[in-house]
């Protein structure tokens, strides 16, 4: 194991040991009620059957469920949803940008000046001077 995993394992065992010690200090009546409530809750939830109890609490590790097959499909669906969202956002942005370009093109073509006038080097110099003088 790697050092981080060792520390996590030791921390999980320390937490379990502290919980076990504090469990011994509880009144037996309270302990029995907690056990019954836990069994009742687990019986109502199909994902937490007794087959997974060893994996959840018996080893003193983290509370991970080792369900077979379910993890792959959930991950695949999540990735598919994320890719679909990214593609949708890309196309939405492209259409929005094309609308803005369309407005600029329409304004340029509808103007009294021809598009060649905007390409004239003299106009570019005047524009640079105008922008530079208006910044001051």
Secondary structure, DSSP 8 states (H G I E B T S, - for coil): --HHHHHHHHHHHHHHHHHHHHHHTS-HHHHHHHHHHHHHHHHH-TTS-GGGHIIIIITSS------TTHHHHHHHHHHHHHHHHHHHHHHHHHHHHHHHHHHHHHHHHHSSS-HHHHH-HHHHHHHHHHHHHHH-
